[in-house]
């Protein structure tokens, strides 16, 4: 059972799809080989001005990636680096048992995006 925030993000994922003018990109998992999360960021003057995500996985994965992308806009790179999987769990109001890996994947993709420029 999902809480109202998670259910809302599952039914209407935010910032879905690639971001053509991205300056940063990160990915956790491999498309076509199971669940994955991709994160694109547009960074200007050290601040995230746009973020998008694409994911393939269960509803908990969709909600985790959606919330993560929403948290990023307006944050500095340093602030974004402080986001932890537990933060995503708290915002979503928890996830069903066995789904703790979902926010971990979203944050892993974010950290990879923060580690370098888009390729």
N, C-alpha and C positions, 0 to 999 in steps of 0.2 A: 504494500500500500504506500502510495506517495502522498506527501503533504501538498497543500495548495500551491506553494511556490514551485515545487518540482513539477507538479502536474501542469502548471501554466507553461513552464519552459519546455516540457515534453510536447504539448499540443501546439505551441507556437515558439519554436527555437529562435533566439535572437542572433543577429549578425551571421546568418548562415550563408555559406558560399565563400569563394576565394575573393581576395582583395587585390585588384590589378595593380594598384600603385603602392603595394606593400614595400616597406624597407626591411622588414624582418619576417622570417618564416621559421616555424618549428613544427615537428611532427613526432608523435609517439604511436608506434604500431605501423603496420604496412598495409596500405590500401590493397584489397584483394586477398589479404591473408588474415582476416579476422578483424576485430575491433581496432579502430584507429582514431586519432584526433589530430587535426591540422589546425594551426593557428597562424594567422597573418596579422601583422601590425604595421601601421603607418606611424612613424615616429618623426616628430619635428621638434627641434630645439630641446631634445631630451624628454619630451612628453609624448605619450601615446594619444594621437588624435583620432585614429580609427582602428578598429579591431574586427576581425571576422574569424569564423571557425567553420570547419567541416568535419563531420564525424560519421562513423558508421559503427553501430553497436546497439545495445539495448536502450530502453528508455532512460535508464539512469545515466548512461553515457551521454546521451543527447542533452539531458538537463545539466549535467556537469560542464560540458563544453559551452553550452549557451550561457550559463551563469558566469563562467570564467571570462568569456569574451565581453560580457556586459561590465564586469568589474574593472576592466582595463582602461577604458576610454577616460581620458583626463588625468591619469596617473603618470608620474614620472617613472622612468625605468627602474629607479631605486625602489619606489613604492611597489611596483609590479613584482619585483624580485621577492618581496616579503609575503606574497600570497602563498598560502599553504593549502594542501588538500583538505585539512580540517576546516578551514575557512569556508570552502565550498560546501562541505557537509552541513555546517551550521546554517548557512544561508538557505540551503535547500530544505532544511528541517529534518535532515537525516535521509538515509536511503535504505532500501530493504537489505536484509542480511546478505552478505556475500557480494555486495556491490561497492565496497570501499575502494576498490581498484579504479573505479570510474573517475573520481576527482583526482586521483593520483596520475592517471593518464593525461588529463587535461592540464594539470600543473606541469607535468613533464614536458609536454609540447610547448607550453608557455616558456619554460626555462630554456629550452633549446632555441626558441625564437629570440629570447633575450641575449643569448650567447653570441649572436652574429647577425650579419646582414642577409637579406634575401638572396637566393641564388637562382 
